[in-house]
């Protein structure tokens, strides 16, 4: 039986094995992600979009994130469970960040938390790590900062590319066990990966990263036509689900369901 993935074990995969990461927001999906042998199950604040129907991630709350993380934890046996810290749950002070991060581990069953931001988040990261809370960093496009940056590729200019490499190094020095790198040119994704000794997990950052993460709804074709360019859709579940629902409706209306097989 596969033993439980820990932040330390994930960290040591760099250079030896590509890391797979998918989002999970509920018990059923978590079980399937775990059964597939995925290394990291990310309870992303993207649940604001996929599960709650919001236009961005800014509105999701601590209580909502704790609720979904708890559900995911019930379905996971081996994957590392990483919970996204939502907007304004860690920005006010390191004390606030420590309290809220602790809740994810103590109340919801997460193994680690993810925090957006580069060098300016280093002190927060160091405080959490010093208190026994593993942290996954996140640089490049950071969705919680879209009011400032918008949804666009980061690090295209030489100065911003150098800044992202410096951010990655600062997060490594602060103690992260890995870094999500989102929406940067593939060449920069590879350069960031080479610059640090912790694994990078790319999303729209090219094949040079140590691993990859996708939003599960995008992978399964449940995002309509809104999936970003970097997504590979492995199946169109939306099409199959609508077909099944229509067949069910037709069977109910025609009296074909239920039959004697579905009766006591």
C-alpha positions, 0 to 999 in steps of 0.5 A: 500500500502506498504510504502517505505523501508528506511535504518533505517527501514531495520536496525530495521528488525534485529531479527524480520524478515529475509531480502531479497535482490536481484540484479537489473540492469534495469527498467524491472527487478527492477519492478519485484523485487519490485512487489515480495516485496523484501526488498532491490534492489542492483544495484551491480557492478556485472553488469560488469559480468551479463550485460557487459560480463566482467570477473570481477567487476573491470572495471565497471565505475561510469558512468555505475553504475549511468546509471543502478542505474537510470534505476532501480530507475524508476522501484522501488516503495517500495524496498530500492535501494542500489548502489554499489560504483565501484572499485576506486570510493571511495578508493583514499580519503574520499572527492572522496568517498563523492562526488561519493556517493552523485552522486548516491543519487542526480543524480541516485535516490539511497537510499544508497550505498555499500562499500567493506572493513572492519575496514580500511574503517570505516573513509570513512563510518563515513564521508558518514553517517555524511553527510546523505548517508546511507551505507551498508558495505561488508566484507568477500570475496570482489570481488574488491580485487580479485587480492589480495585474489582470489575467495575463502572462507574467515575466515577459520582460527581462526585469519582471523575469529576474524579479520572479526568479528572486521571488522563488529564491526568497520563498525557498530561503523562507522554507517552502517545500515547493512553488507553484509557478503560474502563467509565465513563458516556458523559458522562464518556468525552466529558469525558475526551476533551475534556480531553486532546490525545491520543486516547481509545480507549473500551471501554464509555465511550460514543461521545464517545471518539476510538476504540473497542476490543473483545475480538475474541472478544466481537465474533465471538460466541465468548464465550458469554453472558459478553460485557459490555453494551457489546459489539456482536456482529457474528456468532455464530461459536460457533454456526457452528463447533459446527455445522461440527464436528457435521457433520464428526463425522457425516461421519466416523462415517458414512464420508462423509469422506474421499471420493475427492476428499480422497484421494491 
